[in-house]
Amino acid sequence: MLEIRNLTVEVEGKKVLQGLDLEVGEKERHVLFGPNGSGKTSLVLTILGFPQYKVVSGSIRFDGVELLGKSIDERARLGLAVAFQKPPAVRGVRLGDILQYLGGEGGLLSLLNLSEDFLARELNVGFSGGEMRRTEVLQVLAQKAKLAFFDEPDSGLDVENLETVGRAINEFLRERSGIIITHMGHILRHVQVDFAHVLLNGRIACSGSPSKILAQILKEGYKWCETCPRASRS
């Protein structure tokens, strides 16, 4: 479904991704680990077409379509969606307006432990960190994307909300493809994933079993991946 080849990206003349390769198949769930500043969010925003991320070389194909040269809205219409880690506050636009445009919330509010009062609130205005996490995931679920990105969905969540968000993402990804970006992997207590990758210095340094890679990260940190042989999917 997603095929990235030899992707090199610059922001204001600084390389943030260097010769990156990645494949995500239909109904595959991937997790992307990496320390702060390793390029995880840069990869997502490049795939989505944010203009400040200049593609120097490489290709990004989604569902057989080359994405380079397409606008953000064109990519979204193809079936890409993202739950941002730090979404902007948008005054004058209600959460309910967004959900209505996407086809309605269809019971998703209760899935994410949100009351109907949220529908009348301006998007992310005065939201707590946990509320932002849940409403970002809510919008991705309502969009019914073919490939969804969840950028640090466990950031700033308490135990109860972590379980709520994790279960919602897990249910959504049963029939779709997804990439979860996480620093410490707390969300994986509640989300099943198929493949794991570690991003270091703008490159995929290691790929393999999610449980084994996470255990190694928790034991030794990310330095070990600089010398580890890349594992095959098998």
Backbone bond lengths (Angstrom), bond angles and torsions (degrees), N, CA, C in turn:
res aa  C-N    CA-C-N  psi(-1)  N-CA   C-N-CA  omega(-1)  CA-C   N-CA-C  phi
1 M - - - 1.457 - - 1.523 111.71 -
2 L 1.338 116.86 -46.11 1.464 121.71 176.20 1.522 108.72 -117.71
3 E 1.327 115.89 129.03 1.459 120.86 -179.79 1.527 108.91 -133.88
4 I 1.319 115.66 112.97 1.467 122.14 179.66 1.516 108.28 -112.35
5 R 1.317 116.10 129.85 1.453 120.58 -177.33 1.533 110.38 -129.36
6 N 1.347 115.74 124.79 1.465 123.39 170.49 1.532 112.05 49.26
7 L 1.323 116.42 46.56 1.461 121.22 -173.55 1.528 111.35 -83.60
8 T 1.307 115.58 119.20 1.463 122.74 174.57 1.521 108.03 -120.34
9 V 1.336 115.73 129.98 1.464 121.36 -172.69 1.524 109.85 -134.22
10 E 1.333 115.37 141.62 1.462 121.40 177.11 1.526 110.32 -122.05
11 V 1.326 115.18 147.77 1.463 122.85 169.87 1.521 107.34 -127.14
12 E 1.323 116.24 116.16 1.464 122.14 -178.27 1.526 111.50 52.57
13 G 1.333 115.74 43.01 1.454 122.31 176.69 1.521 115.50 82.05
14 K 1.322 117.89 -3.60 1.463 121.33 -179.88 1.519 109.71 -103.91
15 K 1.337 115.88 129.55 1.463 119.80 179.62 1.527 110.15 -73.61
16 V 1.340 115.01 125.95 1.462 120.44 178.14 1.528 111.53 -110.69
17 L 1.327 117.09 -19.95 1.464 122.98 173.19 1.519 107.53 -135.62
18 Q 1.351 115.61 139.87 1.458 119.17 -173.81 1.534 110.81 -136.78
19 G 1.324 116.51 104.53 1.457 121.43 175.40 1.517 113.86 60.35
20 L 1.326 117.06 40.80 1.465 121.53 -173.70 1.517 111.44 -83.33
21 D 1.336 115.99 135.69 1.461 123.50 174.78 1.523 108.92 -121.02
22 L 1.340 116.32 138.11 1.470 120.41 178.82 1.520 109.25 -159.89
23 E 1.333 115.73 139.42 1.459 121.70 174.60 1.519 109.56 -128.34
24 V 1.330 115.65 138.16 1.467 121.92 174.47 1.517 107.17 -130.52
25 G 1.325 116.42 119.32 1.455 121.10 -178.95 1.517 112.25 -85.74
26 E 1.325 116.04 173.31 1.459 121.39 179.53 1.524 110.31 -63.44
27 K 1.336 115.90 132.09 1.465 124.75 179.83 1.531 112.54 60.95
28 E 1.329 116.60 24.19 1.462 120.65 173.30 1.515 109.75 -94.20
29 R 1.338 114.73 145.00 1.464 121.44 179.35 1.519 108.30 -119.62
30 H 1.331 115.23 119.82 1.455 121.34 -176.83 1.523 109.72 -116.06
31 V 1.325 115.61 150.18 1.456 120.61 172.41 1.513 108.32 -121.04
32 L 1.331 115.46 137.54 1.457 121.76 -178.45 1.524 108.84 -116.44
33 F 1.331 115.23 111.89 1.457 121.62 177.39 1.527 109.75 -95.40
34 G 1.305 115.12 164.06 1.457 119.68 174.06 1.516 110.72 160.82
35 P 1.335 117.08 149.81 1.470 120.27 177.88 1.523 110.80 -68.59
36 N 1.311 116.38 168.02 1.462 120.79 176.68 1.526 110.20 -58.67
37 G 1.331 115.90 136.18 1.460 120.47 178.66 1.508 115.30 82.30
38 S 1.334 117.29 9.47 1.469 119.79 -177.26 1.524 113.09 -82.43
39 G 1.345 117.23 -14.66 1.462 120.03 178.59 1.516 115.04 113.66
40 K 1.331 117.82 8.30 1.472 120.72 -175.72 1.532 111.97 -63.12
41 T 1.320 115.65 -54.93 1.465 118.84 179.96 1.517 110.89 -67.40
42 S 1.327 118.21 -34.42 1.463 121.57 177.08 1.526 111.21 -58.39
43 L 1.326 116.24 -38.79 1.460 120.28 178.87 1.523 110.41 -63.04
44 V 1.328 117.04 -46.58 1.462 120.66 -178.83 1.526 110.81 -62.57
45 L 1.330 117.23 -46.33 1.461 120.38 -177.09 1.527 111.84 -68.42
46 T 1.341 116.63 -28.53 1.465 120.12 174.38 1.520 110.21 -68.56
47 I 1.323 116.95 -44.57 1.469 120.93 178.66 1.522 110.64 -60.04
48 L 1.339 116.06 -37.29 1.462 120.53 -178.30 1.525 112.77 -79.48
49 G 1.344 117.28 -13.97 1.456 119.94 174.37 1.509 116.40 93.62
50 F 1.335 118.00 23.29 1.463 119.34 177.03 1.530 109.39 -64.05
51 P 1.331 117.40 126.98 1.467 120.82 -166.84 1.514 115.67 -65.57
52 Q 1.342 119.07 -24.45 1.466 119.14 -179.60 1.528 112.37 -71.71
53 Y 1.347 116.46 -11.81 1.471 120.69 178.32 1.526 108.09 -95.52
54 K 1.315 115.54 100.14 1.465 122.03 -174.00 1.532 110.13 -89.07
55 V 1.306 115.99 119.21 1.473 121.21 178.49 1.520 108.71 -79.92
56 V 1.336 115.27 114.96 1.463 121.52 -179.88 1.517 110.68 -83.38
57 S 1.326 116.36 -39.41 1.465 120.36 178.82 1.523 108.87 -156.46
58 G 1.320 115.26 163.51 1.451 121.05 176.70 1.512 113.25 103.15
59 S 1.335 115.42 -175.78 1.460 121.50 -178.42 1.524 109.94 -143.29
60 I 1.331 114.74 153.66 1.469 122.19 175.07 1.515 107.07 -132.52
61 R 1.318 116.87 111.92 1.462 121.44 179.81 1.522 109.26 -113.24
62 F 1.325 115.47 135.52 1.461 121.66 178.26 1.518 109.05 -129.66
63 D 1.315 116.25 121.88 1.471 121.20 -177.71 1.524 111.15 54.37
64 G 1.335 115.70 35.96 1.449 120.78 178.10 1.513 115.37 82.96
65 V 1.351 116.87 1.07 1.465 121.64 -177.38 1.521 109.60 -108.26
66 E 1.336 116.71 129.91 1.462 120.64 175.35 1.528 108.65 -71.33
67 L 1.351 115.72 125.19 1.457 120.27 -176.69 1.523 113.44 -85.35
68 L 1.306 117.04 -26.11 1.463 119.27 -177.51 1.516 109.73 -60.36
69 G 1.332 115.32 131.35 1.457 121.05 -176.87 1.514 113.94 95.86
70 K 1.337 116.82 -11.87 1.460 120.48 178.17 1.532 110.21 -93.34
71 S 1.322 116.32 147.99 1.456 122.12 -179.23 1.525 110.89 -76.81
72 I 1.333 116.10 169.20 1.465 121.06 179.23 1.525 110.38 -59.34
73 D 1.323 117.75 -46.02 1.464 119.36 -176.91 1.524 111.71 -67.87
74 E 1.331 117.86 -33.02 1.463 120.11 176.18 1.523 110.43 -64.72
75 R 1.316 116.45 -40.26 1.466 120.30 179.01 1.526 111.15 -67.54
76 A 1.330 116.02 -38.19 1.464 119.38 177.70 1.530 110.81 -63.71
77 R 1.322 116.91 -40.43 1.464 120.68 179.82 1.525 111.87 -66.45
78 L 1.324 117.45 -25.27 1.468 120.44 176.31 1.525 111.77 -72.92
79 G 1.361 116.26 -16.96 1.460 118.54 176.47 1.510 115.19 120.86
80 L 1.338 117.85 21.25 1.463 121.86 177.59 1.524 109.54 -100.55
81 A 1.329 116.70 141.33 1.465 120.93 177.54 1.515 109.17 -149.46
82 V 1.339 116.03 156.05 1.456 120.30 -179.24 1.519 109.83 -140.81
83 A 1.329 115.51 139.77 1.461 122.88 167.49 1.519 105.90 -99.70
84 F 1.330 116.36 109.08 1.456 121.50 -174.06 1.524 111.59 -74.70
85 Q 1.323 115.22 150.06 1.458 120.18 174.16 1.528 110.80 -72.36
86 K 1.334 116.39 -40.72 1.460 120.77 -178.39 1.536 109.01 -128.76
87 P 1.320 117.14 77.06 1.467 119.68 -178.90 1.519 111.16 -73.41
88 P 1.330 117.17 150.90 1.468 120.17 179.32 1.520 111.53 -76.52
89 A 1.324 115.84 153.79 1.460 120.71 170.00 1.528 108.36 -80.44
90 V 1.327 116.43 134.70 1.467 121.14 -176.77 1.529 108.45 -123.51
91 R 1.297 116.15 99.92 1.464 120.51 179.97 1.531 110.42 -74.10
92 G 1.322 115.10 142.63 1.455 120.60 178.58 1.514 114.10 88.20
93 V 1.337 117.62 -6.44 1.462 121.68 177.73 1.521 108.42 -118.90
94 R 1.309 116.22 118.31 1.463 120.20 -179.17 1.531 110.40 -85.17
95 L 1.318 114.74 150.90 1.460 119.74 175.37 1.518 110.02 -57.72
96 G 1.320 116.88 -39.57 1.458 120.10 178.84 1.516 113.36 -61.35
97 D 1.349 117.02 -33.98 1.471 120.86 177.28 1.527 110.77 -62.68
98 I 1.330 114.83 -44.17 1.468 119.91 179.91 1.531 110.49 -62.83
99 L 1.308 116.30 -46.62 1.458 120.29 -177.58 1.526 111.68 -66.04
100 Q 1.333 116.32 -37.50 1.463 119.46 177.36 1.523 110.71 -63.28
101 Y 1.331 116.90 -40.65 1.462 121.45 178.03 1.530 110.84 -62.53
102 L 1.332 115.66 -35.96 1.460 120.29 -178.24 1.521 112.68 -81.74
103 G 1.337 116.94 -5.45 1.457 119.38 177.93 1.509 114.57 114.91
104 G 1.344 117.18 7.32 1.459 120.24 178.01 1.509 112.83 98.15
105 E 1.325 115.12 160.17 1.463 118.96 -176.13 1.522 112.66 -84.71
106 G 1.341 118.07 -22.49 1.461 121.82 170.98 1.512 115.81 48.60
107 G 1.321 117.17 43.97 1.457 120.45 178.01 1.510 115.01 85.08
108 L 1.337 117.05 2.00 1.463 120.27 -177.59 1.527 112.65 -72.11
109 L 1.333 117.50 -25.22 1.461 119.80 179.26 1.519 111.04 -58.17
110 S 1.327 116.25 -48.03 1.463 119.62 -178.93 1.521 111.43 -67.03
111 L 1.327 116.72 -32.84 1.465 120.45 178.14 1.517 111.13 -60.03
112 L 1.336 116.05 -34.36 1.454 121.02 -178.03 1.528 112.28 -105.08
113 N 1.331 115.03 16.74 1.463 120.98 175.35 1.526 111.81 56.51
114 L 1.343 115.61 46.61 1.459 122.33 177.91 1.525 108.76 -117.95
115 S 1.328 116.56 138.82 1.457 120.76 178.92 1.522 110.20 -84.43
116 E 1.338 116.40 163.83 1.463 120.98 179.11 1.524 112.27 -65.80
117 D 1.319 117.28 -16.87 1.464 120.60 177.36 1.531 111.70 -59.50
118 F 1.336 116.28 -27.07 1.466 119.52 -178.65 1.523 111.86 -65.40
119 L 1.323 117.86 -25.88 1.462 120.75 -177.61 1.521 111.65 -62.57
120 A 1.332 117.21 -28.66 1.461 121.20 -178.25 1.527 112.71 -90.55
121 R 1.320 117.68 -5.04 1.466 120.28 -176.21 1.523 110.62 -86.71
122 E 1.340 115.07 145.92 1.454 120.29 176.26 1.528 109.45 -67.56
123 L 1.312 115.79 143.78 1.462 121.40 -169.44 1.530 111.98 -60.62
124 N 1.318 115.93 114.05 1.468 125.07 176.00 1.528 114.26 66.26
125 V 1.317 118.19 7.08 1.466 121.05 179.03 1.526 108.76 -80.62
126 G 1.332 116.53 113.80 1.452 121.13 -179.02 1.507 114.53 75.83
127 F 1.328 118.04 10.45 1.461 120.90 179.22 1.529 109.95 -75.33
128 S 1.319 116.64 143.09 1.460 120.68 170.01 1.522 109.15 -74.12
129 G 1.335 116.51 170.11 1.460 119.87 178.37 1.518 111.99 -59.19
130 G 1.327 116.58 -42.57 1.461 120.17 179.88 1.514 112.57 -66.71
131 E 1.328 116.68 -37.12 1.462 120.46 178.17 1.525 110.80 -66.31
132 M 1.331 116.47 -39.67 1.468 119.44 177.39 1.521 111.51 -63.42
133 R 1.343 116.31 -42.63 1.458 119.00 179.17 1.528 110.19 -58.20
134 R 1.329 115.71 -46.64 1.460 119.71 -175.52 1.530 112.37 -69.68
135 T 1.338 117.53 -40.58 1.467 118.79 -179.46 1.526 112.03 -72.91
136 E 1.339 117.98 -29.61 1.461 120.19 174.00 1.523 110.68 -64.56
137 V 1.324 116.68 -45.88 1.465 120.91 177.41 1.526 109.88 -63.67
138 L 1.327 116.85 -39.59 1.461 121.84 178.43 1.531 110.94 -55.86
139 Q 1.334 117.40 -45.52 1.469 120.69 -178.18 1.523 112.00 -66.10
140 V 1.338 116.91 -37.31 1.467 119.83 177.72 1.518 110.29 -66.12
141 L 1.327 116.75 -42.31 1.463 120.30 179.04 1.529 111.06 -63.44
142 A 1.329 116.42 -40.17 1.464 120.12 179.92 1.522 111.48 -67.29
143 Q 1.336 116.75 -30.15 1.465 121.37 -179.40 1.519 112.08 -72.26
144 K 1.335 116.38 -22.28 1.475 121.66 -179.98 1.533 111.28 56.61
145 A 1.323 114.94 46.56 1.465 120.57 -176.86 1.529 111.50 -64.93
146 K 1.338 115.34 151.28 1.463 120.23 173.73 1.527 111.26 -73.54
147 L 1.345 115.01 -38.25 1.457 121.48 179.10 1.525 107.85 -133.17
148 A 1.327 115.77 118.06 1.464 120.45 -176.41 1.522 110.52 -113.95
149 F 1.332 114.91 141.69 1.458 122.06 175.36 1.527 108.43 -110.98
150 F 1.315 115.92 132.75 1.457 121.36 177.47 1.528 107.50 -120.29
151 D 1.337 115.62 105.51 1.460 121.76 -173.85 1.529 109.90 -90.85
152 E 1.326 116.37 107.43 1.464 123.38 179.59 1.532 111.21 49.69
153 P 1.343 118.03 57.01 1.465 120.04 -177.62 1.523 113.31 -68.49
154 D 1.340 117.15 -14.89 1.467 120.67 179.83 1.520 112.48 -95.63
155 S 1.333 117.45 0.75 1.461 120.58 -176.89 1.527 111.22 -67.36
156 G 1.329 116.92 123.69 1.453 122.14 174.68 1.508 115.76 74.34
157 L 1.329 118.59 11.59 1.464 120.82 -178.63 1.523 111.33 -92.13
158 D 1.329 115.15 142.19 1.459 118.99 171.21 1.529 108.45 -80.21
159 V 1.320 116.29 176.74 1.470 120.99 -173.38 1.521 111.42 -60.59
160 E 1.325 116.89 -43.81 1.463 120.71 -176.97 1.523 111.75 -65.44
161 N 1.340 116.63 -46.49 1.460 119.68 -179.74 1.524 112.26 -70.66
162 L 1.331 117.29 -30.10 1.461 120.60 176.01 1.521 110.03 -60.69
163 E 1.325 116.86 -44.16 1.459 120.84 178.76 1.529 110.91 -65.56
164 T 1.335 117.09 -42.02 1.465 121.52 -179.76 1.526 111.09 -61.59
165 V 1.335 116.73 -49.45 1.460 121.31 -179.52 1.530 110.65 -65.69
166 G 1.329 116.45 -42.97 1.455 120.52 -178.78 1.519 112.74 -61.42
167 R 1.316 116.44 -44.33 1.465 120.11 -179.94 1.525 111.28 -65.74
168 A 1.330 116.90 -38.27 1.467 120.07 179.15 1.532 110.82 -65.11
169 I 1.322 116.48 -44.31 1.472 120.48 178.38 1.520 110.32 -63.92
170 N 1.319 116.86 -43.42 1.459 121.18 -178.04 1.525 111.29 -61.28
171 E 1.330 116.37 -43.23 1.463 120.39 179.32 1.520 110.40 -65.07
172 F 1.326 116.95 -42.30 1.457 121.82 -179.52 1.526 111.55 -61.79
173 L 1.333 116.93 -39.83 1.458 121.04 -174.39 1.531 113.72 -83.10
174 R 1.302 117.44 2.54 1.469 119.17 175.96 1.524 111.31 -62.79
175 E 1.324 116.90 -32.19 1.467 121.19 -176.34 1.522 112.59 -119.40
176 R 1.350 117.80 12.35 1.455 120.71 -176.85 1.513 110.60 -139.73
177 S 1.323 114.97 169.92 1.464 120.07 175.14 1.522 109.23 -94.08
178 G 1.325 115.86 151.89 1.453 118.65 179.73 1.512 112.71 -158.51
179 I 1.333 114.37 154.75 1.464 121.76 173.46 1.524 107.20 -126.81
180 I 1.312 115.21 122.94 1.462 121.52 178.14 1.511 108.63 -105.87
181 I 1.313 116.43 126.49 1.458 121.85 176.70 1.514 108.22 -101.16
182 T 1.310 116.90 127.30 1.453 119.97 -179.01 1.522 109.84 -149.28
183 H 1.316 114.77 150.01 1.461 120.70 -179.93 1.531 111.24 -91.77
184 M 1.336 115.83 -46.26 1.466 120.67 -175.87 1.528 113.71 -112.58
185 G 1.331 118.14 -9.50 1.459 120.55 173.52 1.507 116.25 82.67
186 H 1.344 118.85 15.37 1.468 119.98 -177.98 1.530 111.79 -61.39
187 I 1.320 118.17 -34.38 1.459 122.19 -177.28 1.527 111.75 -63.04
188 L 1.343 117.00 -23.29 1.464 120.61 -177.09 1.521 113.15 -72.60
189 R 1.317 117.02 -6.26 1.475 119.43 171.55 1.518 110.54 -65.75
190 H 1.327 116.23 -23.23 1.464 120.61 -173.39 1.521 113.50 -124.46
191 V 1.342 118.29 -5.48 1.469 121.62 -178.92 1.523 109.24 -122.47
192 Q 1.311 116.20 128.23 1.457 120.95 176.71 1.528 109.26 -86.48
193 V 1.326 116.44 131.39 1.463 121.00 178.07 1.522 109.75 -127.70
194 D 1.316 115.37 157.54 1.467 121.21 -175.10 1.523 112.85 -97.54
195 F 1.338 116.58 -38.76 1.457 120.99 -174.24 1.522 110.11 -137.47
196 A 1.315 115.34 149.36 1.465 121.22 178.64 1.524 110.00 -126.27
197 H 1.333 115.04 147.81 1.462 122.04 176.83 1.520 108.26 -137.22
198 V 1.315 115.52 149.03 1.465 121.14 173.83 1.520 107.81 -114.66
199 L 1.325 115.37 126.00 1.459 121.56 179.02 1.520 108.94 -102.59
200 L 1.324 115.85 122.98 1.462 121.80 178.15 1.522 108.82 -132.94
201 N 1.325 115.91 129.45 1.461 121.14 176.14 1.529 112.88 51.59
202 G 1.330 115.53 39.66 1.453 119.94 175.05 1.513 115.42 80.58
203 R 1.339 117.65 8.33 1.465 121.14 -179.98 1.528 110.12 -130.53
204 I 1.346 115.98 153.08 1.460 119.99 170.65 1.526 106.98 -75.84
205 A 1.338 116.12 111.24 1.463 120.54 -176.19 1.521 112.14 -89.35
206 C 1.328 117.13 -27.43 1.459 119.92 -175.72 1.516 109.37 -158.40
207 S 1.338 116.88 144.03 1.459 122.56 176.43 1.513 109.27 -137.71
208 G 1.323 116.55 151.24 1.455 118.73 178.59 1.513 113.26 162.29
209 S 1.327 116.09 -148.89 1.456 123.43 -177.31 1.527 110.66 -67.07
210 P 1.346 118.39 127.14 1.466 120.23 179.50 1.529 113.46 -57.89
211 S 1.323 117.06 -43.62 1.462 119.50 -177.35 1.525 111.61 -67.55
212 K 1.322 116.97 -39.78 1.467 120.02 -179.18 1.526 111.37 -70.11
213 I 1.332 116.37 -42.19 1.458 119.49 -179.65 1.522 110.97 -66.62
214 L 1.335 117.27 -42.62 1.461 119.83 178.91 1.518 110.82 -63.62
215 A 1.332 117.45 -42.15 1.472 120.56 178.95 1.524 110.67 -61.12
216 Q 1.325 116.56 -39.86 1.463 120.50 -179.80 1.529 110.91 -67.79
217 I 1.344 116.55 -39.47 1.461 120.34 178.14 1.522 110.58 -62.96
218 L 1.323 116.42 -45.18 1.460 120.26 -178.91 1.526 111.81 -66.64
219 K 1.328 116.02 -27.64 1.462 120.21 -178.71 1.518 112.17 -83.04
220 E 1.341 116.81 -43.19 1.462 119.96 -170.22 1.532 114.49 -124.40
221 G 1.347 117.12 -0.80 1.452 118.65 -175.18 1.521 110.77 78.23
222 Y 1.331 116.46 -167.07 1.464 120.59 -174.77 1.529 114.43 -88.51
223 K 1.312 118.26 -11.58 1.467 120.36 -176.40 1.518 112.61 -61.47
224 W 1.334 115.88 -33.00 1.464 118.88 -176.63 1.522 111.77 -60.82
225 C 1.356 116.62 -28.64 1.464 119.86 -174.76 1.518 112.58 -73.73
226 E 1.308 117.82 -15.80 1.463 120.00 179.16 1.521 111.88 -66.52
227 T 1.325 116.15 -23.90 1.474 119.76 -178.85 1.520 113.06 -116.73
228 C 1.334 117.64 -1.87 1.453 118.70 -176.50 1.520 110.52 -78.08
229 P 1.352 118.43 140.15 1.465 120.44 177.12 1.515 109.49 -70.05
230 R 1.331 116.41 138.35 1.454 119.31 179.26 1.507 110.38 -66.27
231 A 1.324 115.04 126.90 1.463 120.26 -179.03 1.511 110.14 -81.19
232 S 1.302 116.09 149.56 1.467 120.04 173.81 1.513 108.57 -80.90
233 R 1.334 115.64 165.62 1.461 119.14 179.62 1.518 111.38 -64.93
234 S 1.292 117.62 -26.42 1.452 120.10 -179.32 1.512 112.07 -77.60
